[in-house]
């Protein structure tokens, strides 16, 4: 996928990784479209991206709104599903509203955006569908019963979609990063920062765009997280002991997050 001249649409582009992806894609010559529930933030992202960039307020949990916005946006070469929310609460403290919203934003929204743009990609015989999932989509984490489950669903969605699209010319890219310093997970801590560092937003964005350009199937960050699927061959208790050794289930102990728009 040649990014120079490509039309790239990013959801959740009003802040964090989404905004960074838009700005870096524009820097590589892409024609960018920023979607966010916060219309002013989307417009600001587009302004920063420069001439030719557009921003729009779109509630990606609303299938009808997505279809209408997609019709306005026109053809897209790269769709990056980046919109995401996190509650960071234990199951019994999470609200029904919060749980439902986590799945609506992190999982169901991908169905509406992908269904809106995929037919055009298939018709043209090219395109790239990018899912920003999470390392939490590979291993469950305490205080993330909703978030981790929604990201596991995102992983399954992408793998299943890849199987359906074989031979179509449309590629899928699964991105599963550890915590990123976007503010979304403010307060999280990591026991072994050399092995499991809090990732830098700008570096992750650059690697995502590189993965798109190279038609990579998946991008898992940092390298240590890549061994998680292989470790599933261990007995359940042994796997849990290894997860505990790295302090994974205590990373959210000091979670603050940021106010969700």
C-alpha positions, 0 to 999 in steps of 0.5 A, a space after each residue: 500500500 503506497 501511502 503517498 497519495 492514498 486516502 486514509 481515514 482514521 476513527 478516534 482521530 481527535 486525540 491520542 494515537 488517532 490524531 498522531 496517525 492522521 498527522 504522520 500519514 499526512 506527512 507521508 503524502 496521504 490525503 487524510 480524513 479525521 473522524 471523532 465524536 468530538 467534532 471540534 477535535 476532529 477539525 483541529 486534527 485536520 487543521 494540523 494535518 494541513 491542506 486537503 485534510 478533512 475532519 468530521 464529527 461521527 458517532 461510530 457507534 451509530 450505524 446509520 450515522 457512519 453510513 451517511 458520513 461514509 457517503 460524504 467521505 467517498 472512496 477510502 484506501 486505508 481505514 484505521 479503526 482507532 476509536 476506543 474507550 476504557 473504564 478501568 473498573 473491576 466487574 462489580 464496579 463497572 456500570 451497565 452503561 459503561 460496559 455497553 459503551 466499551 463494546 459499542 466503541 471498541 468492537 461494534 463500531 468496526 462492523 459499521 465502518 468496515 461495512 461502509 467502506 469495504 464494498 468500494 475496496 473490494 470493487 477496486 481490488 485494493 485497500 487496507 483495513 487496520 484494527 487498533 486492538 491491544 495486547 489485552 486482546 491476547 491476555 486478560 488483565 484485571 480491571 479490564 473485563 470489558 476492555 480486554 474482552 472487546 479487544 479479544 473480539 477485535 482480534 477475532 474480527 480481524 482474523 476472520 475478516 482476513 480469511 473472508 478477503 483472501 484473493 480480493 486485494 484488500 488487506 487487513 492489519 492487526 495492531 496489538 500494542 502494550 500500553 501507550 502514553 496517550 493519556 487514555 491509560 494514565 496512571 498505569 505502571 509496568 514492573 519491567 519497563 525494559 521488557 514491557 515499556 510504556 510505548 511512545 505514541 509517535 513511535 507506535 504511529 510510525 510503526 503502524 504506518 510502516 506496517 500498512 505500507 508493507 502489507 503486514 498482517 499484524 504488528 504486536 508491540 513490544 516484541 515480548 508480547 509476541 510470545 504470549 500466544 505460544 505461552 498458551 501451551 503452558 498449563 493454566 496455572 503456569 501461564 497465570 504464574 508467568 503473567 503474575 511474575 511480570 505484574 500484568 494484573 497490577 498494571 491497572 492498580 493506579 489507573 486514572 485514565 482521562 475524561 471520555 468525550 
